[in-house]
């Protein structure tokens, strides 16, 4: 007595959509963090010259 794909989809759709949404949001957040790295340590309020060998202030 095997389960069909329709039956599995009906059982787990409430788990698939939130997980897929989380993964998509995580990917978009990582892409935005990578895009914003070109501006790190350059703001008028918090910007400063880094010492040689000093790591950037973010991301950690």
C-alpha angles and dihedrals in degrees: 000000000000127000117242122225090250091057093049090048090052091050099047108029090105088060099040098056098051092045092049090047091051092050092048091048091048091051092049091048092052091049091051092049090052090049093050094052089085088068100045117125091006104094120119092237103041104017120119140155113272120228116244109279094012114135121234118268093246157060097038 
